[in-house]
């Protein structure tokens, strides 16, 4: 697992900023009222796994659309055993339980992990639709089959786990025994998004060499490109590394060919600016050295 503080900041920032339209909110609240009335179905599973009942309820909605005749692991029709037995086995196999406390970040982390222990959506620079479908934090992009990702196809989930969790709280604010993010709280500090990319690489630009200035200009262009496509918040920023942003650009180009022209323009613009600065510097030196 990533550093839980980074996870907490990411989830908190999205919880506070991801917008939900009224129709989606109404659908989610309707489900929440049904889930609250069905709590006796989920409590034994919670007791058998150590996972809060509302997580079981949300997973049941996402995996089986609330159908107790389907398997929690994959949503396929169940051929043997009871729903309780099957759900306990699936949750134990996912290894999301076994925690004494369930703070906000762990609730979302557990459900994202249940959807895929490799957290595969992060590698493609999008927020997991399993959590954020139905909010402004997600538009398209889904694994159409194991290991095969499409950036243009929307996920089948219309209501992600975060939407359902928010609906539960809105219907019964006491159903969660944890503090939720609120504006101004320390845990809700935004994930670093490099809103000022020039500052991030200022140490390169000011080092006095053409190579360093070129690298800085290109990285600034990459950062702006990342920000334009909304994929940067998924990546932790390493001040000393130039591999991560370049790898991010490579992934974006591979998945969305239509951004190649934009990338080329940005990089060429950066090169032109650097060469112009270099030419002016050389001209100034030449004037200083010329006889009067």
N, C-alpha and C positions, 0 to 999 in steps of 0.2 A: 504493500500500500504506500502511496505517496505520503509525504509529511502531512499529518492530519490538520495542521494549522493552515496549510495551503488549501487543502480540500475544504476546510471550514470557511475560509475567506471566499473561495469560489462559489460555493453553494449559497452563502449568505448574500453575496452581491447579486446573484441571479434571483434569489428569492425576493429581494427588495426591488429589483428593476424589471423583471420579466412581466410583461402585461398580458392579461387574459381578457378576451372579449366577453360581453354579457351572455351570449348564447352558450359559450363554452362553460362559463361559470354556473349557469343555470343547470346544465346537464350534469356537471360535477356535483352540485349540491343535491340534486335528485339522487344520484348514486350514493352520496354520503349518508343521506337519511336511511336508505336501504341497508347500507353497511352497518350503521349503528344499531338498527333493529335486528340485524343478523349476528350481532356480537357473540351470542351463545354458541354459534357454529365455530367461531374463530378462537375463542378462549382456550379450549382444550389443546388446540394446535400451538398456541402461544405457550402454554404450560409445558408442552412436550418438546419445545425447541428453544425456549428462552428468548424468542423474538416477540416484540409487542404485537398485540392482536391486530392493530390497525395496519401494520406492515403486511400481515397475512391477508387481510381484507383487500389491500391495494394490489398485492401480487395476484390474488384470485381474480380480480377484475382485469388486470393486464394480461394474464396468461390464459384465462378461461372465459373471460367476459362474465364472470360470476356463476358459471355452470358447474355444479358440484359433480357432474358426470364426466368431467374431463380431468386430465392429469395436470397438476400444478407445474411440473417440470417443463412441459412442452405444449400443453393445451390440447393434446390428442385425447380421443375417447379412452376412458379408463376401463380396463377389461376385468380387473380383479381388485379386491380390497375395498375399503371405504375411503371417502374423501379425506377424512382425518388422517388415516394411516398413510395415504399417498402424499399428503401435504407435508406431514412431519418428515417423511423420508426425503422429499425433494429439498426441503429447507436445510436439513442436516447435511445433505450431499453438497449443497452450495457453500457451506461453511460461513454463513453470515451471522450465525448465532454465537452463543457463548460469551456474551458481554454482560457485565454487571450493570452498567449504566448505558442509557440510550440518548445522548445529546442529539441535537438537531442534525448535525453533520453526519453522524453515524447512521441515522435513519435513511437519509438519501443515499449515502455510500452503500449501505447494505442492499438497497433495491437496485442500484446501478450494477453492483457486483452480481446479484442474482441473474440479471439479464446477460451477463458475460464477464467471467472472472478476469479476462484480459483487458476489460474496459476499452474495447476496440474503437469506439467512436472518437476517443481522444486522439488516436493516431491519425485520424482524418480531419482533425481540426474543427469538429462540430460538437455542440452539446448533445448529450445522449437524448434521443427522442423518448426513450423509456422513462426519463424523468421530465423532460421539458416540452414534449409534444402538447400542442394546445396553448402555448405561450409564444411571446415575441422572441424568445431565446432560441427557437427552432423553426426552420422552414422545411428543408428537404435533406435527404441523405439517410440511407438505411442499408443494412446488410440484407441483401435479397436472398442469400443463402450463406451458410457458414464460410467465412473467409472471402466472400464476394461482396464488395461495397459499391453502391451506386449513389453518386452525389445528387442526382436529379430526381430520384423517386422518393416520394414522401413515405413516412412510416405508417404502418397500419393503425398505430395507436392514435386516437384523436384526443385522448385525455391522458397525459403523462402522469407519473407518480407524484410529481410536485403539485400538479393541478388538483389531484385527488386529495392529497394531504392538506392542501390549503382549504379545500371544500369541507373536509372533516372539521377543521378548526373553526371555520365560519359557522357551521351548524352546531357544534358543541365544543366550545373553547377549552373545556376541561378534559377532553379525551386524550390529549398529549401531556405527558408528565415531563416536559422539558421547556426551556426557554427558546422562543423563536427569535430570529434576527429582527432587529428594529433599527431604524435610522439613528446614526450616531454611536451605535454600540461598537465596541472595539472589534468584535468578530465580524462585523459587516463591512470592514474596510475593503474597498474594491481590489480585485486581483490586478496586479500590475499589467497594464495594457500598452505601455510605451506610448502614451499620448504625446509625449515630447521626445521622439526618437533622436532628434539632433543632440539633445543633452546626454542621452545614453552613450553615444559614441564620440562625445566631445574630446575625450582624452586621445582618441586616434587622430581626429582632425587637427588637433593642436600640437601634434608631435613634431611637425616641421618637415615631414617627408611627403613627397607626392604619392608614394604607395599607401601610406597610412591615411592620407586625405581621401584617396580614391576608395579605399575599403570603407571608410566612414560614410562617404556619400552613397555608396551602393547599399550599405546596410540600412541607412536612413530610408532609401527608396523601398527596400524590402519591407521595412516596418510599416511604412505607409500603405503598401500593397496589402499586407496582412490585415491591417486595421480596416481597410476598405471592404474586405470580404468577411469581416467578423470572425476570423479564426484565431486571432491572437490570444484571447483570454484562456484558451485551452493549454497554453504553453508557459512553463515557468521560464523566466528570463535570466540567463546567466550573463552577467556583465562582461566576463572575460572570454566568452565563447562566440565565435562567428559561425560555428557549424549549425547550431539550432535554427537561426533565421534562414540560412541558405537552404537547409533541409526542408523547412516549412514551405519555402517558395517552390522547391522542386515538387513537393507533394501537391501543391495547389495547381501547378502547371500540368502535372500528370492527370489530375482528376478533372480539371476544367481548362480545356484547350483554349477557350475563348479569352482567357486572361493573359495569354502569352504576349499579345501585342502591347497590352498595358505595361507588362513587366519590361519589355524591351524599351519602350518609350521612357520609362522611369530611369532605367539604367543608363541609356544613352544621354538623357538629360544630365544625370549626375556626372558622367564622363565629360560632357561638354563644359559643365561648370568648372570641373577640376582643371581641365586643359586650359580654359580661359584664364583661370587664376594663375596657372603656371606660366603661361605666355606673358601675362602682365608682369609677373615677378622677374622673368628673364629680360624683358624689355627695360624694366627699371634698373636692373643691374648693368645692362649694356649702356644705358645713358650715363650711369655713374662712372663707368670705366672709359667712356669716350673722351678724347682730348677736347678741351675748350678753346 
